Amino acid sequence: MTARFGIDTSVLVRLLSGDPLPEFERCVSQLSALVADDGAEVFASNLVIGEAYVAVQHHYGISKADARAGLAEVLRSGLVAPLHGRAIFAALEASGGAGLLDRLIADDYSRADLEILTLDRKMASLPGGRRL
C-alpha cells in the first residue's frame, strides 16, 4: 500500500521560499526520499496552499503573481501535489476577478456540493457563487 502524507504550511512555505537554506535542503532531501525511495504520495490541502500564499507575501515580500507562480512550480515539482488535483492549477493561474483564496474556498465548497453565499461581488461571480 502506498504511503500518503499531507504537509502543513511550514513545509510548503519552506519549499516556496528556500529559506533558510539548510532547512530547505533538509526538507527537499527528506521529501525526495519519501517520494522517490518509498513511493509515497505527498499532498498540500487548499488551506495549506492558501496559508502559504499569504505567508510568503507577508514574511518574504513576494508579490501575489510571484507567489502564485512559485506555488504552481512547487506543486508541479513531483515532491508535493495539490490534494484536489489539476483544478488547483487553474485557480493559481487565474487572473482578474476573485482572488486565489476565494477560488480555493469555492473549490472546497464545490467538492462538498455546496453553493457559496457571499457579500463579495467577485466571489459571487465564481461558479456556485451567490451574493446575499
Summary of the structure (lengths in Angstrom):
residues: 132
radius of gyration: 15.7
end to end distance: 46.1
largest distance: 50.6
contacts: 383
relative contact order: 0.13
helix: 58%
strand: 11%
